[in-house]
Amino acid sequence: MSGYDDRDGKIWMDGQLVEWRDANVHILTHALHYASSVFEGERLYDGKIFLSRKHSERLLKSGELMDMPIPYTVDEIEAAKQAVVEANGLTNAYVRVVAWRGAGEDMGVSSARNPVRMAVAAWAWGDYYGDAKMQGAKLDIAKWKRPSPETIPTAAKAAGLYMICTMSKHAAEAKGCSDALFMDYRGYVAEATGANVFFVKDGEVHTPLPDAILNGLTRQTVIGMLKDRGITVHERHIMPEELEGFEQCWLTGSAAEVTPVGQIGEHTFEVGALTREIAESYEKLVRS
Ligand SMILES: Cc1ncc(COP(=O)(O)O)c(C=O)c1O
C-alpha cells in the first residue's frame, strides 16, 4: 500500500489545486517544530459534506484560539473543499482541512511573521474502527490526562493536543485495543483519542460535560437525536468508578461516526438496542 504522500489526485494548497505528490512544505515550517497547526476532519456522504460550514467555522475558531488567524473566510474554505471533492471525483470520502504556520522570517517560538497557510485533501476512507463498528470497540484507559483549559485551549482542534492521543493509541493498540479513553486533569471521564463518549443506564444517557474536551459536532448532533426521541441526556462530570454501572457505551466523531463500545479496561458493555438505533439513525441522517 502506498503512503499518503504517494497517491494520484489533487490537493488544494494556498488557493490552488496542485498535484497530490507536490503538496509539500519546507523542513523549516514552524508547525513542524512547534505544533502551530489546526485542522478539521469531515465526511462527504453522497456528494455532500455533513455539517460542512460548521467544520469551517470551527477551523477558523481553532485558528483564533491558537493565535494564528486563518486568512480565509468560511465561504472560501467551503469553495476549497468543493474544488477538492470535484477535482478528485469523490462522492463518499473523508475531508481533511489543515491550517498551519509556514516557514518564514521566524524560526524561534514566536511565529507572527510567518504566513498561516491552508490545505485541503480528501480520500475514500472506510470505518474508522474497522470491524469494531458493529461488534463493539475495545478501549484501553490512557495513562495521560486531557489537559486543563488553563494549560491549552481545549476547545481548539489543534495538533498540539493530539500528541498524547497518538501515544495513548499506540499503547492501546499494543494491548489489542482499538483506542484509548482519557480521563481529564480532574480525573473525570473525558473522551477517546479522536471521539466523544456516551453511556446508557436505565434508559437514560450520560456524557461528559465539554468543559475540557472537544465539544464534537457529532456529539452535538447525537444529543439532538436523543432529545428528539424524548430520551433524557445528562451532560455532567462522570467519575471512572461509574463505568462499572453503565450498560451501553458508544463513541461519536466525524471519522468514528457512531461506534459501539464493548469494553473499556475491565468494564464490558452490551451493544444494545439504543446504541444500534442511534448508529443507524446517524447513518441515515448524514445522507438525508
Ligand atoms: C479529541 C477529539 N474529540 C472529539 C472528536 C469528535 O469531534 P467531531 O464530532 O466534531 O468530529 C474528535 C474528532 O474530531 C476528536 O479528535
PDBQT file of the ligand as one rigid body, heavy atoms in Angstrom, charges set to zero:
ROOT
HETATM    1  C1  LIG A 301     -10.204  14.546  20.550  1.00  0.00    +0.000 C 
HETATM    2  C2  LIG A 301     -11.490  14.530  19.792  1.00  0.00    +0.000 A 
HETATM    3  N1  LIG A 301     -12.657  14.568  20.471  1.00  0.00    +0.000 NA
HETATM    4  C3  LIG A 301     -13.842  14.555  19.845  1.00  0.00    +0.000 A 
HETATM    5  C4  LIG A 301     -13.917  14.494  18.459  1.00  0.00    +0.000 A 
HETATM    6  C5  LIG A 301     -15.254  14.478  17.785  1.00  0.00    +0.000 C 
HETATM    7  O1  LIG A 301     -15.461  15.692  17.117  1.00  0.00    +0.000 OA
HETATM    8  P1  LIG A 301     -16.416  15.786  15.846  1.00  0.00    +0.000 P 
HETATM    9  O2  LIG A 301     -17.661  15.043  16.187  1.00  0.00    +0.000 OA
HETATM   10  O3  LIG A 301     -16.651  17.248  15.678  1.00  0.00    +0.000 OA
HETATM   11  O4  LIG A 301     -15.683  15.179  14.717  1.00  0.00    +0.000 OA
HETATM   12  C6  LIG A 301     -12.752  14.446  17.718  1.00  0.00    +0.000 A 
HETATM   13  C7  LIG A 301     -12.794  14.371  16.259  1.00  0.00    +0.000 C 
HETATM   14  O5  LIG A 301     -12.647  15.355  15.605  1.00  0.00    +0.000 OA
HETATM   15  C8  LIG A 301     -11.503  14.475  18.388  1.00  0.00    +0.000 A 
HETATM   16  O6  LIG A 301     -10.364  14.440  17.708  1.00  0.00    +0.000 OA
ENDROOT
TORSDOF 0
